[in-house]
Amino acid sequence: MKEKKQFFAQIDDYILGHLEEKEVIAFQQELEQNIALTEALHSQERILRGMTEGGRIELKAELKEIHQKVINTPRPKTKVKKMDWRPFVAAASLLFLGLVAWWSWPLPANEPQQIFATNYEPYELMLAMRNETEDKRIGEAAKFYRQRRFAEAIPILEALISEEGEHSQKILALAISRFEIGEKEKAFLPLQKIIKDKDPFLSDLAHWYSALFYLQLNQSAKAIPFLETLANSPNAAKREAAQKILEQLKTL
Amino acid sequence: MSEFTDNHLLEMLSSLDKKVRNKALTSIYQENFLAISTYIKKNKGKPEDAEDIFQDGLMAFYEQVVKGTFKGTSSIRTYLFAICKNIWIKRLRKASSQREIYGKEEDFPQKEDLVLDLIITEEESKQLASLLDQIGEDCKKVLLLYYYERKRMKEIAKTLGFANEQVAKNKKNRCLGKLKELAHRIPHFKPFYRE
């Protein structure tokens, strides 16, 4: 009798796959002749389905948040260490006033390059390796890129792109790397590729960096179409920033 | 910037720390969404289909990881792509077969029963899931950790600060009792087995 009761206690372990093979066989043999156990099992399976549904609802909500984060903010926010802010209030206020004054001041002649300097940050590359040995080069490329050792990252990125097929994140990282080491004209080619492919994930960023690179080269006229595309696209990640730069450029 | 091997990601997905799990999911999302989204959009899908299918695929993959059925014989990228592709093909087939079912009268009664059973089961699962919000946050956590994330009682006890495995087990049983009691108050709900 005690053994029979034991089977009821094992129902959860059975449906969750926690039983040993021998125990599973014994449980299944008991199921064939014990109607009450079968009913109890079906009952618990209904619970499991309900809990699975509950877990999926929670996970789906989490994934939707991740989607927004990944699509809209490719560069994760840097954590700022909390500090006692009070001693800095006065200084911050003065700085703020200074910035407002600077912002509204007429733009000097070399403004495009200043706009570039204000807005440019290298793309935050996130690459996952499949395994340590097979994808050692991905890890190396990512490491060099992170350490701003762009000249070392370039040949690896180029090899990965040609061997493993096109991958927009690597292509964008290649463009940034080339620009960083001064191969400025060559930096536009990978960006054009991303834009041409209408990459839904990185096309906005390719427009953004194209515009910034032209600004750095003091070629505002070439930057404007890229900025306008972003400014007129309701869901573009850099829409507001592009609109702001266009406003600044009008005053030049 | 984040770089993880598949093994790291699998460990992180199985973590009881939600932040660690979220980091792994974010990394997998960032690394794989584009390829799957491109595939779906090239195969009659809209951008919103791509998002939905990728998330369903990632959920299915996550469930296989926590159940221990993902053996790692292929890379996460390959495996996830295959799951999403299958889900999308099934969804396309379902859409076209629904049109076929309702076009062929002789098939209708049999398939109608089958579909009805499925709808009842799905409906019941949704009702049970919605009851999770009525049994208290602690109970919800215990039941989801045990039944959805497949964590052992020992791990649950440690994570939620219970004195030992038995205390966690008792808590789980009490929470399950609460849930069943609420379920039985729903009109027409098929009762659960009672010893």
Contacts between the chains, C-beta under 8 A, distances in Angstrom:
chain1	res1	chain2	res2	distance
A	8	B	195	6.5
A	12	B	146	7.9
A	16	B	146	7.9
A	16	B	147	7.4
A	16	B	150	6.0
A	17	B	67	6.6
A	17	B	68	7.4
A	17	B	150	7.9
A	18	B	152	7.6
A	36	B	193	7.7
A	36	B	195	7.8
A	39	B	193	4.8
A	40	B	193	4.4
A	40	B	195	7.2
A	42	B	193	7.4
A	43	B	192	4.5
A	43	B	193	3.7
A	44	B	193	7.8
A	46	B	124	6.5
A	46	B	125	7.8
A	46	B	128	7.5
A	46	B	190	7.8
A	46	B	192	7.1
A	47	B	128	7.0
A	47	B	147	7.2
A	47	B	176	6.9
A	47	B	179	7.5
A	47	B	180	7.7
A	47	B	192	7.3
A	48	B	147	5.6
A	49	B	121	6.9
A	49	B	124	7.5
A	49	B	125	4.4
A	49	B	128	7.5
A	50	B	124	7.0
A	50	B	125	4.8
A	50	B	127	7.5
A	50	B	128	2.5
A	50	B	129	5.6
A	50	B	131	7.7
A	50	B	179	8.0
A	51	B	128	7.2
A	51	B	129	7.5
A	51	B	132	7.7
A	51	B	143	5.7
A	51	B	144	6.4
A	51	B	146	8.0
A	51	B	147	3.5
A	51	B	148	5.4
A	52	B	63	7.8
A	52	B	125	7.2
A	52	B	147	7.0
A	52	B	148	5.8
A	53	B	125	4.1
A	53	B	126	5.9
A	53	B	128	6.8
A	53	B	129	4.0
A	54	B	128	7.1
A	54	B	129	3.7
A	54	B	132	4.5
A	54	B	140	7.6
A	54	B	143	7.6
A	54	B	144	6.1
A	54	B	148	6.8
A	55	B	144	5.1
A	55	B	147	7.4
A	55	B	148	2.8
A	55	B	149	6.8
A	56	B	59	5.9
A	56	B	148	7.7
A	57	B	129	5.8
A	58	B	144	6.8
A	59	B	59	5.4
A	59	B	62	6.6
A	60	B	55	6.1
A	60	B	59	6.7
A	62	B	22	6.7
A	62	B	25	7.0
A	63	B	25	6.8
A	63	B	29	7.3
A	63	B	55	4.4
A	63	B	58	6.2
A	63	B	59	7.1
A	64	B	55	7.1
A	66	B	22	7.2
A	66	B	25	5.8
A	66	B	26	5.2
A	66	B	29	5.1
A	67	B	29	6.9
A	67	B	33	7.7
A	67	B	51	6.0
A	67	B	55	7.1
A	69	B	26	6.9
A	70	B	26	6.7
A	70	B	29	5.2
A	70	B	30	5.2
A	70	B	33	6.7
A	124	B	1	5.7
A	125	B	1	5.8
A	126	B	1	6.0
A	126	B	2	5.3
A	126	B	3	7.5
A	126	B	27	6.4
A	126	B	30	4.8
A	126	B	31	6.9
A	127	B	3	5.8
A	127	B	31	6.8
A	128	B	2	7.8
A	128	B	3	6.7
A	128	B	4	5.4
A	128	B	5	7.9
A	128	B	6	7.7
A	128	B	9	6.6
A	128	B	27	5.2
A	128	B	28	6.8
A	128	B	30	7.8
A	128	B	31	4.2
A	128	B	76	7.5
A	128	B	77	7.9
A	129	B	3	6.2
A	129	B	4	6.8
A	129	B	5	4.8
A	129	B	6	7.3
A	130	B	5	7.2
A	130	B	6	5.3
A	130	B	75	4.0
A	130	B	76	7.0
A	130	B	77	6.4
A	131	B	5	5.5
A	131	B	6	5.7
A	131	B	7	7.0
A	131	B	75	7.3
A	132	B	5	5.2
A	132	B	7	7.9
A	135	B	5	7.7
A	138	B	3	7.6
A	139	B	3	5.8
A	142	B	1	6.7
A	142	B	3	4.9
A	143	B	3	7.7
A	145	B	1	7.9
A	146	B	1	5.0
A	168	B	34	6.1
A	169	B	31	8.0
A	169	B	34	7.8
A	199	B	34	7.0
A	200	B	34	7.4
A	200	B	37	6.1
A	200	B	38	7.7
A	200	B	41	7.5
A	200	B	47	6.7
A	201	B	33	6.8
A	201	B	34	4.5
A	201	B	37	7.2
A	202	B	34	7.5
